Amino acid sequence: MEPKRTDKELLGKGIQRMAIALIFMFISPVIIHSAFKNQDHSYYYPILILGLIGAAFAIFMAFRGLKTIMDSIFGKK
């Protein structure tokens, strides 16, 4: 019985998704913080919503990246 091999192309895609998640994990809190610092500005709500969407996207991409990496190592079920 031949041992399973890691799908390197799928692993690269998973690492790329994790890198995107990491970028958004740093950018989103900065955007949210700048929105809270400028609460009297007219763009308060759109900037806050943009930061929250970015944070949700970071969480989504992290889970998706981890799932892709696990699929590349252990194979799809």
PEHUFEN-V50647 format. One record per backbone hydrogen bond with DSSP energy under -0.5 kcal/mol. NH is the residue of the N-H (numbers start at 1). CO is the residue of the C=O. If there is no record, write none. Layout:
{{NH,CO} {NH,CO}}
This chain:
{{7,72} {8,6} {11,7} {12,8} {13,9} {14,10} {15,11} {16,12} {17,13} {18,14} {19,15} {20,16} {21,17} {22,18} {23,19} {24,20} {25,21} {26,22} {26,23} {27,23} {28,24} {30,26} {31,27} {32,28} {33,29} {34,30} {35,31} {36,32} {37,33} {38,34} {39,36} {41,38} {44,41} {47,43} {48,44} {49,45} {50,46} {51,47} {52,48} {53,49} {54,50} {55,51} {56,52} {57,53} {58,54} {59,55} {60,56} {61,57} {62,58} {63,59} {64,60} {65,61} {66,62} {67,63} {68,64} {69,65} {70,66} {71,67} {72,68} {73,69} {74,70} {75,71}}
